[in-house]
Amino acid sequence: MTDLRQPPCADDDAVQRAARSALYGAVLVVSRPGTRLKPAVAAAAAPLVPAVRAWLAGERSPLAEAALRYAEACGAAAYLQSRRGAPQSDG
């Protein structure tokens, strides 16, 4: 299970790729609510969804900042920042 308090280790490429997949999955779930993910990605993305939702909504909360810290740790900060303010599906 993904722990937002302990971002993935940036030194381990496989862990970093898996963390990015979870983040991308969480962004998809938030931006396109009907999106179906592969079971492993869905399980890893689920704990990230509230933080990603807060970030994409433009919140300045600890939860939103946790999403950014997670993205920074897995090398996807630019991607997450680019999604803020992007059109959201009405689902």
Phi and psi restraints in degrees (range 20) as a CNS / XPLOR table:
assign (resid 1 and name C) (resid 2 and name N)
       (resid 2 and name CA) (resid 2 and name C) 1.0 -76.7 20.0 2
assign (resid 2 and name N) (resid 2 and name CA)
       (resid 2 and name C) (resid 3 and name N) 1.0 133.7 20.0 2
assign (resid 2 and name C) (resid 3 and name N)
       (resid 3 and name CA) (resid 3 and name C) 1.0 -113.2 20.0 2
assign (resid 3 and name N) (resid 3 and name CA)
       (resid 3 and name C) (resid 4 and name N) 1.0 115.1 20.0 2
assign (resid 3 and name C) (resid 4 and name N)
       (resid 4 and name CA) (resid 4 and name C) 1.0 -67.7 20.0 2
assign (resid 4 and name N) (resid 4 and name CA)
       (resid 4 and name C) (resid 5 and name N) 1.0 -22.2 20.0 2
assign (resid 4 and name C) (resid 5 and name N)
       (resid 5 and name CA) (resid 5 and name C) 1.0 -77.1 20.0 2
assign (resid 5 and name N) (resid 5 and name CA)
       (resid 5 and name C) (resid 6 and name N) 1.0 -23.0 20.0 2
assign (resid 5 and name C) (resid 6 and name N)
       (resid 6 and name CA) (resid 6 and name C) 1.0 -121.8 20.0 2
assign (resid 6 and name N) (resid 6 and name CA)
       (resid 6 and name C) (resid 7 and name N) 1.0 86.2 20.0 2
assign (resid 6 and name C) (resid 7 and name N)
       (resid 7 and name CA) (resid 7 and name C) 1.0 -58.2 20.0 2
assign (resid 7 and name N) (resid 7 and name CA)
       (resid 7 and name C) (resid 8 and name N) 1.0 154.9 20.0 2
assign (resid 7 and name C) (resid 8 and name N)
       (resid 8 and name CA) (resid 8 and name C) 1.0 -62.7 20.0 2
assign (resid 8 and name N) (resid 8 and name CA)
       (resid 8 and name C) (resid 9 and name N) 1.0 152.2 20.0 2
assign (resid 8 and name C) (resid 9 and name N)
       (resid 9 and name CA) (resid 9 and name C) 1.0 -68.8 20.0 2
assign (resid 9 and name N) (resid 9 and name CA)
       (resid 9 and name C) (resid 10 and name N) 1.0 124.1 20.0 2
assign (resid 9 and name C) (resid 10 and name N)
       (resid 10 and name CA) (resid 10 and name C) 1.0 -70.6 20.0 2
assign (resid 10 and name N) (resid 10 and name CA)
       (resid 10 and name C) (resid 11 and name N) 1.0 -13.4 20.0 2
assign (resid 10 and name C) (resid 11 and name N)
       (resid 11 and name CA) (resid 11 and name C) 1.0 -81.6 20.0 2
assign (resid 11 and name N) (resid 11 and name CA)
       (resid 11 and name C) (resid 12 and name N) 1.0 -23.2 20.0 2
assign (resid 11 and name C) (resid 12 and name N)
       (resid 12 and name CA) (resid 12 and name C) 1.0 -98.0 20.0 2
assign (resid 12 and name N) (resid 12 and name CA)
       (resid 12 and name C) (resid 13 and name N) 1.0 106.5 20.0 2
assign (resid 12 and name C) (resid 13 and name N)
       (resid 13 and name CA) (resid 13 and name C) 1.0 -58.7 20.0 2
assign (resid 13 and name N) (resid 13 and name CA)
       (resid 13 and name C) (resid 14 and name N) 1.0 -41.2 20.0 2
assign (resid 13 and name C) (resid 14 and name N)
       (resid 14 and name CA) (resid 14 and name C) 1.0 -66.2 20.0 2
assign (resid 14 and name N) (resid 14 and name CA)
       (resid 14 and name C) (resid 15 and name N) 1.0 -41.8 20.0 2
assign (resid 14 and name C) (resid 15 and name N)
       (resid 15 and name CA) (resid 15 and name C) 1.0 -65.6 20.0 2
assign (resid 15 and name N) (resid 15 and name CA)
       (resid 15 and name C) (resid 16 and name N) 1.0 -40.8 20.0 2
assign (resid 15 and name C) (resid 16 and name N)
       (resid 16 and name CA) (resid 16 and name C) 1.0 -62.9 20.0 2
assign (resid 16 and name N) (resid 16 and name CA)
       (resid 16 and name C) (resid 17 and name N) 1.0 -43.7 20.0 2
assign (resid 16 and name C) (resid 17 and name N)
       (resid 17 and name CA) (resid 17 and name C) 1.0 -63.9 20.0 2
assign (resid 17 and name N) (resid 17 and name CA)
       (resid 17 and name C) (resid 18 and name N) 1.0 -41.5 20.0 2
assign (resid 17 and name C) (resid 18 and name N)
       (resid 18 and name CA) (resid 18 and name C) 1.0 -64.4 20.0 2
assign (resid 18 and name N) (resid 18 and name CA)
       (resid 18 and name C) (resid 19 and name N) 1.0 -39.7 20.0 2
assign (resid 18 and name C) (resid 19 and name N)
       (resid 19 and name CA) (resid 19 and name C) 1.0 -65.6 20.0 2
assign (resid 19 and name N) (resid 19 and name CA)
       (resid 19 and name C) (resid 20 and name N) 1.0 -39.9 20.0 2
assign (resid 19 and name C) (resid 20 and name N)
       (resid 20 and name CA) (resid 20 and name C) 1.0 -63.4 20.0 2
assign (resid 20 and name N) (resid 20 and name CA)
       (resid 20 and name C) (resid 21 and name N) 1.0 -40.9 20.0 2
assign (resid 20 and name C) (resid 21 and name N)
       (resid 21 and name CA) (resid 21 and name C) 1.0 -60.1 20.0 2
assign (resid 21 and name N) (resid 21 and name CA)
       (resid 21 and name C) (resid 22 and name N) 1.0 -42.5 20.0 2
assign (resid 21 and name C) (resid 22 and name N)
       (resid 22 and name CA) (resid 22 and name C) 1.0 -63.4 20.0 2
assign (resid 22 and name N) (resid 22 and name CA)
       (resid 22 and name C) (resid 23 and name N) 1.0 -42.5 20.0 2
assign (resid 22 and name C) (resid 23 and name N)
       (resid 23 and name CA) (resid 23 and name C) 1.0 -64.3 20.0 2
assign (resid 23 and name N) (resid 23 and name CA)
       (resid 23 and name C) (resid 24 and name N) 1.0 -47.3 20.0 2
assign (resid 23 and name C) (resid 24 and name N)
       (resid 24 and name CA) (resid 24 and name C) 1.0 -59.7 20.0 2
assign (resid 24 and name N) (resid 24 and name CA)
       (resid 24 and name C) (resid 25 and name N) 1.0 -40.2 20.0 2
assign (resid 24 and name C) (resid 25 and name N)
       (resid 25 and name CA) (resid 25 and name C) 1.0 -62.6 20.0 2
assign (resid 25 and name N) (resid 25 and name CA)
       (resid 25 and name C) (resid 26 and name N) 1.0 -43.0 20.0 2
assign (resid 25 and name C) (resid 26 and name N)
       (resid 26 and name CA) (resid 26 and name C) 1.0 -63.1 20.0 2
assign (resid 26 and name N) (resid 26 and name CA)
       (resid 26 and name C) (resid 27 and name N) 1.0 -40.7 20.0 2
assign (resid 26 and name C) (resid 27 and name N)
       (resid 27 and name CA) (resid 27 and name C) 1.0 -62.7 20.0 2
assign (resid 27 and name N) (resid 27 and name CA)
       (resid 27 and name C) (resid 28 and name N) 1.0 -42.8 20.0 2
assign (resid 27 and name C) (resid 28 and name N)
       (resid 28 and name CA) (resid 28 and name C) 1.0 -62.4 20.0 2
assign (resid 28 and name N) (resid 28 and name CA)
       (resid 28 and name C) (resid 29 and name N) 1.0 -44.0 20.0 2
assign (resid 28 and name C) (resid 29 and name N)
       (resid 29 and name CA) (resid 29 and name C) 1.0 -61.9 20.0 2
assign (resid 29 and name N) (resid 29 and name CA)
       (resid 29 and name C) (resid 30 and name N) 1.0 -39.9 20.0 2
assign (resid 29 and name C) (resid 30 and name N)
       (resid 30 and name CA) (resid 30 and name C) 1.0 -72.8 20.0 2
assign (resid 30 and name N) (resid 30 and name CA)
       (resid 30 and name C) (resid 31 and name N) 1.0 -44.4 20.0 2
assign (resid 30 and name C) (resid 31 and name N)
       (resid 31 and name CA) (resid 31 and name C) 1.0 -80.4 20.0 2
assign (resid 31 and name N) (resid 31 and name CA)
       (resid 31 and name C) (resid 32 and name N) 1.0 -24.6 20.0 2
assign (resid 31 and name C) (resid 32 and name N)
       (resid 32 and name CA) (resid 32 and name C) 1.0 -135.6 20.0 2
assign (resid 32 and name N) (resid 32 and name CA)
       (resid 32 and name C) (resid 33 and name N) 1.0 83.5 20.0 2
assign (resid 32 and name C) (resid 33 and name N)
       (resid 33 and name CA) (resid 33 and name C) 1.0 -53.4 20.0 2
assign (resid 33 and name N) (resid 33 and name CA)
       (resid 33 and name C) (resid 34 and name N) 1.0 -26.4 20.0 2
assign (resid 33 and name C) (resid 34 and name N)
       (resid 34 and name CA) (resid 34 and name C) 1.0 -84.9 20.0 2
assign (resid 34 and name N) (resid 34 and name CA)
       (resid 34 and name C) (resid 35 and name N) 1.0 1.1 20.0 2
assign (resid 34 and name C) (resid 35 and name N)
       (resid 35 and name CA) (resid 35 and name C) 1.0 -64.6 20.0 2
assign (resid 35 and name N) (resid 35 and name CA)
       (resid 35 and name C) (resid 36 and name N) 1.0 134.9 20.0 2
assign (resid 35 and name C) (resid 36 and name N)
       (resid 36 and name CA) (resid 36 and name C) 1.0 -104.7 20.0 2
assign (resid 36 and name N) (resid 36 and name CA)
       (resid 36 and name C) (resid 37 and name N) 1.0 131.9 20.0 2
assign (resid 36 and name C) (resid 37 and name N)
       (resid 37 and name CA) (resid 37 and name C) 1.0 -110.7 20.0 2
assign (resid 37 and name N) (resid 37 and name CA)
       (resid 37 and name C) (resid 38 and name N) 1.0 159.7 20.0 2
assign (resid 37 and name C) (resid 38 and name N)
       (resid 38 and name CA) (resid 38 and name C) 1.0 -58.8 20.0 2
assign (resid 38 and name N) (resid 38 and name CA)
       (resid 38 and name C) (resid 39 and name N) 1.0 145.9 20.0 2
assign (resid 38 and name C) (resid 39 and name N)
       (resid 39 and name CA) (resid 39 and name C) 1.0 -52.6 20.0 2
assign (resid 39 and name N) (resid 39 and name CA)
       (resid 39 and name C) (resid 40 and name N) 1.0 -42.8 20.0 2
assign (resid 39 and name C) (resid 40 and name N)
       (resid 40 and name CA) (resid 40 and name C) 1.0 -66.2 20.0 2
assign (resid 40 and name N) (resid 40 and name CA)
       (resid 40 and name C) (resid 41 and name N) 1.0 -40.2 20.0 2
assign (resid 40 and name C) (resid 41 and name N)
       (resid 41 and name CA) (resid 41 and name C) 1.0 -69.5 20.0 2
assign (resid 41 and name N) (resid 41 and name CA)
       (resid 41 and name C) (resid 42 and name N) 1.0 -42.0 20.0 2
assign (resid 41 and name C) (resid 42 and name N)
       (resid 42 and name CA) (resid 42 and name C) 1.0 -60.1 20.0 2
assign (resid 42 and name N) (resid 42 and name CA)
       (resid 42 and name C) (resid 43 and name N) 1.0 -42.4 20.0 2
assign (resid 42 and name C) (resid 43 and name N)
       (resid 43 and name CA) (resid 43 and name C) 1.0 -64.8 20.0 2
assign (resid 43 and name N) (resid 43 and name CA)
       (resid 43 and name C) (resid 44 and name N) 1.0 -39.1 20.0 2
assign (resid 43 and name C) (resid 44 and name N)
       (resid 44 and name CA) (resid 44 and name C) 1.0 -74.9 20.0 2
assign (resid 44 and name N) (resid 44 and name CA)
       (resid 44 and name C) (resid 45 and name N) 1.0 -32.0 20.0 2
assign (resid 44 and name C) (resid 45 and name N)
       (resid 45 and name CA) (resid 45 and name C) 1.0 -78.4 20.0 2
assign (resid 45 and name N) (resid 45 and name CA)
       (resid 45 and name C) (resid 46 and name N) 1.0 -30.4 20.0 2
assign (resid 45 and name C) (resid 46 and name N)
       (resid 46 and name CA) (resid 46 and name C) 1.0 -51.4 20.0 2
assign (resid 46 and name N) (resid 46 and name CA)
       (resid 46 and name C) (resid 47 and name N) 1.0 -46.6 20.0 2
assign (resid 46 and name C) (resid 47 and name N)
       (resid 47 and name CA) (resid 47 and name C) 1.0 -67.5 20.0 2
assign (resid 47 and name N) (resid 47 and name CA)
       (resid 47 and name C) (resid 48 and name N) 1.0 -20.8 20.0 2
assign (resid 47 and name C) (resid 48 and name N)
       (resid 48 and name CA) (resid 48 and name C) 1.0 -83.5 20.0 2
assign (resid 48 and name N) (resid 48 and name CA)
       (resid 48 and name C) (resid 49 and name N) 1.0 -20.4 20.0 2
assign (resid 48 and name C) (resid 49 and name N)
       (resid 49 and name CA) (resid 49 and name C) 1.0 -54.9 20.0 2
assign (resid 49 and name N) (resid 49 and name CA)
       (resid 49 and name C) (resid 50 and name N) 1.0 -47.9 20.0 2
assign (resid 49 and name C) (resid 50 and name N)
       (resid 50 and name CA) (resid 50 and name C) 1.0 -60.6 20.0 2
assign (resid 50 and name N) (resid 50 and name CA)
       (resid 50 and name C) (resid 51 and name N) 1.0 -40.9 20.0 2
assign (resid 50 and name C) (resid 51 and name N)
       (resid 51 and name CA) (resid 51 and name C) 1.0 -67.7 20.0 2
assign (resid 51 and name N) (resid 51 and name CA)
       (resid 51 and name C) (resid 52 and name N) 1.0 -43.1 20.0 2
assign (resid 51 and name C) (resid 52 and name N)
       (resid 52 and name CA) (resid 52 and name C) 1.0 -65.1 20.0 2
assign (resid 52 and name N) (resid 52 and name CA)
       (resid 52 and name C) (resid 53 and name N) 1.0 -40.9 20.0 2
assign (resid 52 and name C) (resid 53 and name N)
       (resid 53 and name CA) (resid 53 and name C) 1.0 -58.6 20.0 2
assign (resid 53 and name N) (resid 53 and name CA)
       (resid 53 and name C) (resid 54 and name N) 1.0 -44.2 20.0 2
assign (resid 53 and name C) (resid 54 and name N)
       (resid 54 and name CA) (resid 54 and name C) 1.0 -63.7 20.0 2
assign (resid 54 and name N) (resid 54 and name CA)
       (resid 54 and name C) (resid 55 and name N) 1.0 -43.0 20.0 2
assign (resid 54 and name C) (resid 55 and name N)
       (resid 55 and name CA) (resid 55 and name C) 1.0 -63.2 20.0 2
assign (resid 55 and name N) (resid 55 and name CA)
       (resid 55 and name C) (resid 56 and name N) 1.0 -49.1 20.0 2
assign (resid 55 and name C) (resid 56 and name N)
       (resid 56 and name CA) (resid 56 and name C) 1.0 -66.0 20.0 2
assign (resid 56 and name N) (resid 56 and name CA)
       (resid 56 and name C) (resid 57 and name N) 1.0 -25.9 20.0 2
assign (resid 56 and name C) (resid 57 and name N)
       (resid 57 and name CA) (resid 57 and name C) 1.0 -78.8 20.0 2
assign (resid 57 and name N) (resid 57 and name CA)
       (resid 57 and name C) (resid 58 and name N) 1.0 -5.3 20.0 2
assign (resid 57 and name C) (resid 58 and name N)
       (resid 58 and name CA) (resid 58 and name C) 1.0 84.3 20.0 2
assign (resid 58 and name N) (resid 58 and name CA)
       (resid 58 and name C) (resid 59 and name N) 1.0 14.8 20.0 2
assign (resid 58 and name C) (resid 59 and name N)
       (resid 59 and name CA) (resid 59 and name C) 1.0 -67.0 20.0 2
assign (resid 59 and name N) (resid 59 and name CA)
       (resid 59 and name C) (resid 60 and name N) 1.0 152.1 20.0 2
assign (resid 59 and name C) (resid 60 and name N)
       (resid 60 and name CA) (resid 60 and name C) 1.0 -116.0 20.0 2
assign (resid 60 and name N) (resid 60 and name CA)
       (resid 60 and name C) (resid 61 and name N) 1.0 65.7 20.0 2
assign (resid 60 and name C) (resid 61 and name N)
       (resid 61 and name CA) (resid 61 and name C) 1.0 -121.1 20.0 2
assign (resid 61 and name N) (resid 61 and name CA)
       (resid 61 and name C) (resid 62 and name N) 1.0 164.3 20.0 2
assign (resid 61 and name C) (resid 62 and name N)
       (resid 62 and name CA) (resid 62 and name C) 1.0 -57.6 20.0 2
assign (resid 62 and name N) (resid 62 and name CA)
       (resid 62 and name C) (resid 63 and name N) 1.0 -34.4 20.0 2
assign (resid 62 and name C) (resid 63 and name N)
       (resid 63 and name CA) (resid 63 and name C) 1.0 -65.5 20.0 2
assign (resid 63 and name N) (resid 63 and name CA)
       (resid 63 and name C) (resid 64 and name N) 1.0 -45.8 20.0 2
assign (resid 63 and name C) (resid 64 and name N)
       (resid 64 and name CA) (resid 64 and name C) 1.0 -63.7 20.0 2
assign (resid 64 and name N) (resid 64 and name CA)
       (resid 64 and name C) (resid 65 and name N) 1.0 -40.6 20.0 2
assign (resid 64 and name C) (resid 65 and name N)
       (resid 65 and name CA) (resid 65 and name C) 1.0 -65.5 20.0 2
assign (resid 65 and name N) (resid 65 and name CA)
       (resid 65 and name C) (resid 66 and name N) 1.0 -31.2 20.0 2
assign (resid 65 and name C) (resid 66 and name N)
       (resid 66 and name CA) (resid 66 and name C) 1.0 -63.4 20.0 2
assign (resid 66 and name N) (resid 66 and name CA)
       (resid 66 and name C) (resid 67 and name N) 1.0 -38.0 20.0 2
assign (resid 66 and name C) (resid 67 and name N)
       (resid 67 and name CA) (resid 67 and name C) 1.0 -62.7 20.0 2
assign (resid 67 and name N) (resid 67 and name CA)
       (resid 67 and name C) (resid 68 and name N) 1.0 -43.4 20.0 2
assign (resid 67 and name C) (resid 68 and name N)
       (resid 68 and name CA) (resid 68 and name C) 1.0 -65.9 20.0 2
assign (resid 68 and name N) (resid 68 and name CA)
       (resid 68 and name C) (resid 69 and name N) 1.0 -42.8 20.0 2
assign (resid 68 and name C) (resid 69 and name N)
       (resid 69 and name CA) (resid 69 and name C) 1.0 -60.7 20.0 2
assign (resid 69 and name N) (resid 69 and name CA)
       (resid 69 and name C) (resid 70 and name N) 1.0 -41.8 20.0 2
assign (resid 69 and name C) (resid 70 and name N)
       (resid 70 and name CA) (resid 70 and name C) 1.0 -61.3 20.0 2
assign (resid 70 and name N) (resid 70 and name CA)
       (resid 70 and name C) (resid 71 and name N) 1.0 -46.6 20.0 2
assign (resid 70 and name C) (resid 71 and name N)
       (resid 71 and name CA) (resid 71 and name C) 1.0 -62.0 20.0 2
assign (resid 71 and name N) (resid 71 and name CA)
       (resid 71 and name C) (resid 72 and name N) 1.0 -41.0 20.0 2
assign (resid 71 and name C) (resid 72 and name N)
       (resid 72 and name CA) (resid 72 and name C) 1.0 -61.6 20.0 2
assign (resid 72 and name N) (resid 72 and name CA)
       (resid 72 and name C) (resid 73 and name N) 1.0 -42.5 20.0 2
assign (resid 72 and name C) (resid 73 and name N)
       (resid 73 and name CA) (resid 73 and name C) 1.0 -65.8 20.0 2
assign (resid 73 and name N) (resid 73 and name CA)
       (resid 73 and name C) (resid 74 and name N) 1.0 -30.1 20.0 2
assign (resid 73 and name C) (resid 74 and name N)
       (resid 74 and name CA) (resid 74 and name C) 1.0 -103.9 20.0 2
assign (resid 74 and name N) (resid 74 and name CA)
       (resid 74 and name C) (resid 75 and name N) 1.0 10.7 20.0 2
assign (resid 74 and name C) (resid 75 and name N)
       (resid 75 and name CA) (resid 75 and name C) 1.0 78.7 20.0 2
assign (resid 75 and name N) (resid 75 and name CA)
       (resid 75 and name C) (resid 76 and name N) 1.0 24.5 20.0 2
assign (resid 75 and name C) (resid 76 and name N)
       (resid 76 and name CA) (resid 76 and name C) 1.0 -124.2 20.0 2
assign (resid 76 and name N) (resid 76 and name CA)
       (resid 76 and name C) (resid 77 and name N) 1.0 25.0 20.0 2
assign (resid 76 and name C) (resid 77 and name N)
       (resid 77 and name CA) (resid 77 and name C) 1.0 -62.6 20.0 2
assign (resid 77 and name N) (resid 77 and name CA)
       (resid 77 and name C) (resid 78 and name N) 1.0 -42.6 20.0 2
assign (resid 77 and name C) (resid 78 and name N)
       (resid 78 and name CA) (resid 78 and name C) 1.0 -62.5 20.0 2
assign (resid 78 and name N) (resid 78 and name CA)
       (resid 78 and name C) (resid 79 and name N) 1.0 -39.6 20.0 2
assign (resid 78 and name C) (resid 79 and name N)
       (resid 79 and name CA) (resid 79 and name C) 1.0 -62.4 20.0 2
assign (resid 79 and name N) (resid 79 and name CA)
       (resid 79 and name C) (resid 80 and name N) 1.0 -49.6 20.0 2
assign (resid 79 and name C) (resid 80 and name N)
       (resid 80 and name CA) (resid 80 and name C) 1.0 -62.2 20.0 2
assign (resid 80 and name N) (resid 80 and name CA)
       (resid 80 and name C) (resid 81 and name N) 1.0 -42.3 20.0 2
assign (resid 80 and name C) (resid 81 and name N)
       (resid 81 and name CA) (resid 81 and name C) 1.0 -64.0 20.0 2
assign (resid 81 and name N) (resid 81 and name CA)
       (resid 81 and name C) (resid 82 and name N) 1.0 -34.8 20.0 2
assign (resid 81 and name C) (resid 82 and name N)
       (resid 82 and name CA) (resid 82 and name C) 1.0 -69.6 20.0 2
assign (resid 82 and name N) (resid 82 and name CA)
       (resid 82 and name C) (resid 83 and name N) 1.0 -24.8 20.0 2
assign (resid 82 and name C) (resid 83 and name N)
       (resid 83 and name CA) (resid 83 and name C) 1.0 -80.7 20.0 2
assign (resid 83 and name N) (resid 83 and name CA)
       (resid 83 and name C) (resid 84 and name N) 1.0 -20.6 20.0 2
assign (resid 83 and name C) (resid 84 and name N)
       (resid 84 and name CA) (resid 84 and name C) 1.0 -67.0 20.0 2
assign (resid 84 and name N) (resid 84 and name CA)
       (resid 84 and name C) (resid 85 and name N) 1.0 125.6 20.0 2
assign (resid 84 and name C) (resid 85 and name N)
       (resid 85 and name CA) (resid 85 and name C) 1.0 86.9 20.0 2
assign (resid 85 and name N) (resid 85 and name CA)
       (resid 85 and name C) (resid 86 and name N) 1.0 -3.8 20.0 2
assign (resid 85 and name C) (resid 86 and name N)
       (resid 86 and name CA) (resid 86 and name C) 1.0 -71.5 20.0 2
assign (resid 86 and name N) (resid 86 and name CA)
       (resid 86 and name C) (resid 87 and name N) 1.0 148.2 20.0 2
assign (resid 86 and name C) (resid 87 and name N)
       (resid 87 and name CA) (resid 87 and name C) 1.0 -56.7 20.0 2
assign (resid 87 and name N) (resid 87 and name CA)
       (resid 87 and name C) (resid 88 and name N) 1.0 136.4 20.0 2
assign (resid 87 and name C) (resid 88 and name N)
       (resid 88 and name CA) (resid 88 and name C) 1.0 -103.4 20.0 2
assign (resid 88 and name N) (resid 88 and name CA)
       (resid 88 and name C) (resid 89 and name N) 1.0 146.5 20.0 2
assign (resid 88 and name C) (resid 89 and name N)
       (resid 89 and name CA) (resid 89 and name C) 1.0 -72.2 20.0 2
assign (resid 89 and name N) (resid 89 and name CA)
       (resid 89 and name C) (resid 90 and name N) 1.0 144.7 20.0 2
assign (resid 89 and name C) (resid 90 and name N)
       (resid 90 and name CA) (resid 90 and name C) 1.0 -80.6 20.0 2
assign (resid 90 and name N) (resid 90 and name CA)
       (resid 90 and name C) (resid 91 and name N) 1.0 -6.6 20.0 2
